[in-house]
């Protein structure tokens, strides 16, 4: 198993959470949720393109829900 994509998405999720905690504006939480979706797709043996699409799609949907 190649750990590079997993490490990348964990860093993205943690980075988004750190930014949210330091700014206390909760403007990056949907990126953390999108990164978690990408990590789940890794568990399903999805290629990197599917991981990126799931990250963008989940982030966009959560962003749209929160903004409404």
Secondary structure, DSSP 8 states (H G I E B T S, - for coil): ---HHHHHHHHHHHHHHHHHHHH-S-SSHHHHHHHHHHHHHHHTT--HHHHHHHHHHHHHHHHHHHH-
